[in-house]
Amino acid sequence: MASIVMQDYGNAALDDETLAIVEYVEKLTKEPSEMTENDIQTLRKTGLSDDHILSVVMITAMFAFMNRLADGLGVEIEDEKGAFVNSWLRTSESTSSWLHYQPKEKV
């Protein structure tokens, strides 16, 4: 499922809360100056508390910071590790069903 979400989350079977988080994170990452109170209200409507929303924002910000730090310093991934990550991202559902796990909907 992780590779599906990374490549096209619109085709992943995500529950409403997870989809709202992914859409929020995408907007925060790509268009941070466009964030509004409405975006936060959308997360609250799915049941997220303000503490959970803060966690989503902090994790997103830390990920962006670490990427920019690594890019700014010219950090390169070792060939072997890079090859592993690339193979994982291209893994098909038939070869790794655990990666494409679809959680059951909340009752």
C-alpha positions as CSV (number, residue, x, y, z in Angstrom):
1,M,0.0,0.0,0.0
2,A,2.9,2.4,0.7
3,S,4.1,2.3,-2.8
4,I,0.5,2.9,-4.1
5,V,0.1,5.9,-1.8
6,M,3.5,7.4,-2.8
7,Q,2.7,7.0,-6.5
8,D,-1.0,7.8,-6.7
9,Y,-2.9,8.0,-3.4
10,G,-6.1,8.6,-5.3
11,N,-6.1,4.9,-6.3
12,A,-5.4,3.6,-2.8
13,A,-8.3,2.4,-0.6
14,L,-7.9,5.0,2.2
15,D,-10.4,5.7,5.0
16,D,-11.7,9.2,5.2
17,E,-9.3,10.3,8.0
18,T,-6.2,9.0,6.2
19,L,-7.2,10.5,2.9
20,A,-7.8,13.9,4.6
21,I,-4.3,13.7,6.2
22,V,-2.6,12.8,2.9
23,E,-4.4,15.6,1.0
24,Y,-3.5,18.1,3.8
25,V,0.1,17.0,3.8
26,E,0.3,17.3,0.0
27,K,-1.1,20.8,0.1
28,L,1.2,21.8,3.0
29,T,4.2,20.5,1.1
30,K,3.4,21.9,-2.3
31,E,1.4,25.1,-1.5
32,P,2.1,26.1,2.1
33,S,1.1,29.7,1.6
34,E,-2.4,28.5,0.5
35,M,-3.2,26.8,3.8
36,T,-6.4,28.1,5.5
37,E,-8.5,27.4,8.5
38,N,-10.7,25.4,6.2
39,D,-7.9,22.9,5.8
40,I,-7.7,22.4,9.5
41,Q,-11.5,22.2,9.8
42,T,-11.5,19.4,7.2
43,L,-9.1,17.4,9.5
44,R,-11.2,18.1,12.6
45,K,-14.4,16.8,10.7
46,T,-12.7,13.4,10.3
47,G,-12.2,13.2,14.0
48,L,-8.6,14.4,14.4
49,S,-7.9,16.4,17.6
50,D,-5.8,19.5,17.6
51,D,-2.9,17.5,19.1
52,H,-3.1,15.0,16.2
53,I,-3.2,17.9,13.7
54,L,-0.1,19.4,15.3
55,S,1.6,16.0,15.0
56,V,0.7,15.9,11.3
57,V,2.1,19.4,10.7
58,M,5.3,18.7,12.8
59,I,6.1,15.4,11.0
60,T,5.5,17.1,7.6
61,A,7.7,20.0,8.6
62,M,10.5,17.7,9.9
63,F,10.4,15.6,6.7
64,A,10.7,18.8,4.6
65,F,13.5,20.1,6.8
66,M,15.5,16.9,6.6
67,N,15.1,16.7,2.9
68,R,16.3,20.3,2.4
69,L,19.2,19.8,4.8
70,A,20.3,16.7,3.0
71,D,19.9,18.3,-0.5
72,G,21.6,21.5,0.7
73,L,24.6,19.6,1.9
74,G,24.8,17.4,-1.1
75,V,24.1,14.2,0.8
76,E,23.9,11.2,-1.5
77,I,22.4,7.8,-0.8
78,E,24.9,4.9,-1.1
79,D,24.3,3.0,-4.4
80,E,23.2,-0.2,-2.5
81,K,20.7,1.6,-0.3
82,G,19.4,3.6,-3.2
83,A,18.9,0.5,-5.3
84,F,17.0,-1.1,-2.4
85,V,14.7,1.9,-2.0
86,N,14.0,2.1,-5.8
87,S,13.2,-1.6,-6.0
88,W,10.8,-1.2,-3.0
89,L,9.0,1.7,-4.7
90,R,8.6,-0.3,-7.9
91,T,7.4,-3.5,-6.1
92,S,4.3,-4.9,-7.6
93,E,1.3,-6.1,-5.6
94,S,1.8,-9.7,-6.7
95,T,5.4,-9.8,-5.2
96,S,4.7,-8.1,-1.9
97,S,1.2,-8.3,-0.7
98,W,2.2,-6.9,2.7
99,L,3.2,-3.6,1.1
100,H,-0.3,-3.2,-0.4
101,Y,-2.2,-4.0,2.7
102,Q,-5.6,-2.4,2.7
103,P,-6.9,-1.6,6.2
104,K,-10.5,-2.5,7.0
105,E,-12.9,0.4,7.2
106,K,-13.7,1.7,10.7
107,V,-17.0,0.5,12.0
